[in-house]
Structures are given as C-alpha cells and as structure tokens.
Amino acid sequence: MSKGYTLNELLIITCAKEIKDYQNVILGVGLPTTAGALAKALYAPHATLMMESGIIDFQPLVPLNHIADAHSCRGFSYATDLFTAFTMTYRGFVDVCFLGVGQVDKFGNVNTTCIGDYEKPTLRLPGSGGAADFISYSKKTVLTLRGGQFVEKLDYFTSPGYLDGGDSRDRSGLFPEGSGPSMLLTTKGVFRFDDQTKEMYLAQIHPGVKVDDVLEEIPWELKIAPDLGQTERPTDEEIDFVRRFAPSEALGRQVATELAIAHVTERARARGKK
C-alpha cells in the first residue's frame, strides 16, 4: 500500500511536475524551492534552477529563508546580481516562474498588494517584488493560491495575466507572444487557461474534493473541463524526498510550529526534572 500524504505534499509534488528537463526556472522561497529541488532530483536533472538574487544553476541543499540565502549555493554554476537576473527574464531566457497569489480573477490577473482600498486596506500583502516582471516575461507562469481568493475584480492589479482575455495580452504588445499563466494550483484542484478565450477552467480536482467544493469559492460561472480528472497521487519516492528536504513544508507551517513548541516544552520539562 502507498504511503499516506499531506495536502502540502500533494501541492508541492504537483508543482514540481510543471518543470521539464532543460528548462530555466526562477524559484521563490517556500513551496517553489521545494518543488524545484524535487523536480531536479526526480524529473528534470538538467533543469537550470535560478534565484531572483542572481544565483544560477544550483541544487537546493535545504529550504531557503530568503532569495539570497547562501544555502542555495550548493553546486551553483555562477552568481550574478539582481539586475542581471531580471534582464535575463526580459530577454526571454526564463521558461518557468512560480508566483503566490493573494487575489486572482478569471483571466489570471493577480493581486499581491492589498485587500480592500489601497489607502486604507483591510490587509497589506507583500507587494509585487519581482512578480510583475516574471509573469510578464517568463514563457510560462505557475500560480499558487493557498490562502487567497478568487474575485471578479481585483482590489489592486499587481501582475498581468491575460488582461481582458482572448488575445488582449498579445495585442497589448507589452509581453512576449504566448507568455502568461499556464496553471493555477489551489488546495482544491488544478486550473488551466483556455487556449482561445484565456479564461480559467477547472482541469483537475484533488482526491477527496467534490466539484461543488470548488464552485463555492468561485464568484463567476466557472467552466469545467469535459474530461475533468483527479490530481495524480504522489509516489512513495516523491513523498520521501519532500519529507527529507523540507519536513516543515510537508507538514504545513501550523503543524510544524506546534510540533516544535511541543518539542521545546518537553525538553524544558526534562531539564527541570534533573
């Protein structure tokens, strides 16, 4: 019997499968780094992993704390600067990037700036950073939504997906032809974008999830693939890798924090008994 797995492990492994061999990939901290490490180890040994800070062609050693974390330097081919990393993206050298989402609309436009009015937001988000640049010029963008929301209209337009849909992104003349988001991954399923309309549709649901569970989060009439599938179950090899590389990512931050607190508390009690 195959091993059980957590939702976080399923999300990481599903993301990793979006990376193909020989692709140039910009990674972010957290889930993308773990997905990149997994892809490099199991699916895409010749993929070139890069950090926004300018560390090029590395094999992640442990999960990173920030984009310039020295732990990312194992086996790296060379290091450049932030400006050059962005310039590579503008010149078309980046095949895949990963972006987290605060809000997303049906055409993959993204808000990572604020929830509510910009001047008096109910929640201030991290902002753009390199997100707007990477989704604009990478050939393919993988979006992840774990705590955000689907909306008909963004509270703040941070990063461009397919604008108004159809060929509006290409017609704008601002982006490489054919670029844009290719997938949105959530805790419920996998969404893709129609080749013609560029509207998001449900392509897969995760095991144990019902279509109605997905629809209740969508404020528009979501289209569903006629061949709707189920997200592929992780293999034992994939699960083992994620647990070795990033146990806190595998468990989820809340569970990992609770276990860490319990461990520290138990050690303190043990010291007190001596």
RASULKA-V771504 format. One record per backbone hydrogen bond with DSSP energy under -0.5 kcal/mol. CO is the residue of the C=O (numbers start at 1). NH is the residue of the N-H. Records with the same first field share a line. If there is no record, write none. Layout:
CO: NH + NH
This chain:
6: 10
7: 11
8: 12
9: 13
10: 14
11: 15
12: 16
13: 17
15: 18
16: 19
18: 20
20: 23
23: 25 + 48
24: 95 + 96
25: 27 + 50
26: 98
27: 52
28: 33
30: 33 + 34
31: 35
32: 36
33: 37
34: 38
35: 39
36: 40
37: 41
38: 42 + 43
39: 43 + 44
44: 47
47: 49
48: 25
49: 57 + 58
50: 27
51: 54
54: 56 + 80
55: 51
56: 77 + 78
57: 77
58: 60
66: 69
67: 53
69: 72
70: 73
71: 61 + 74
73: 76
74: 59
78: 56
81: 85
82: 86
83: 87
84: 88
85: 89
86: 90
87: 91
88: 93
89: 92
93: 95
94: 139
95: 140
96: 26
97: 142
99: 144
102: 149
103: 111
104: 151
105: 108
106: 200
107: 162
109: 105
110: 158 + 159
111: 102 + 103
112: 127
113: 125
115: 122 + 123
118: 121
120: 117
123: 115 + 125
128: 131
130: 134
131: 135
132: 136
133: 137
134: 138
136: 176
138: 180
140: 97
141: 143 + 182 + 183
142: 99
143: 185
144: 101
145: 187
149: 104
156: 158
159: 110
162: 165
165: 168
167: 171
168: 172
169: 173 + 174
170: 173
176: 179
180: 141
183: 143
184: 191
185: 145
188: 206
189: 186
190: 203 + 204
191: 184
192: 201
194: 198
197: 166
199: 194
200: 223
201: 192 + 203
202: 225
203: 229
204: 190
205: 231
206: 209
210: 213 + 214
211: 214 + 215
212: 216
214: 217
215: 218
217: 150 + 219
220: 222
223: 202
225: 228
229: 205
235: 239
236: 240
237: 241
238: 242
239: 243
240: 244
241: 245
242: 246
245: 63
246: 250
247: 251
248: 252
250: 9
252: 256
253: 257
254: 258
255: 259
256: 260
257: 261
258: 262
259: 263
260: 264
261: 265
262: 266
263: 267
264: 268
265: 269
266: 270
267: 271
268: 272
269: 273
270: 274
271: 274
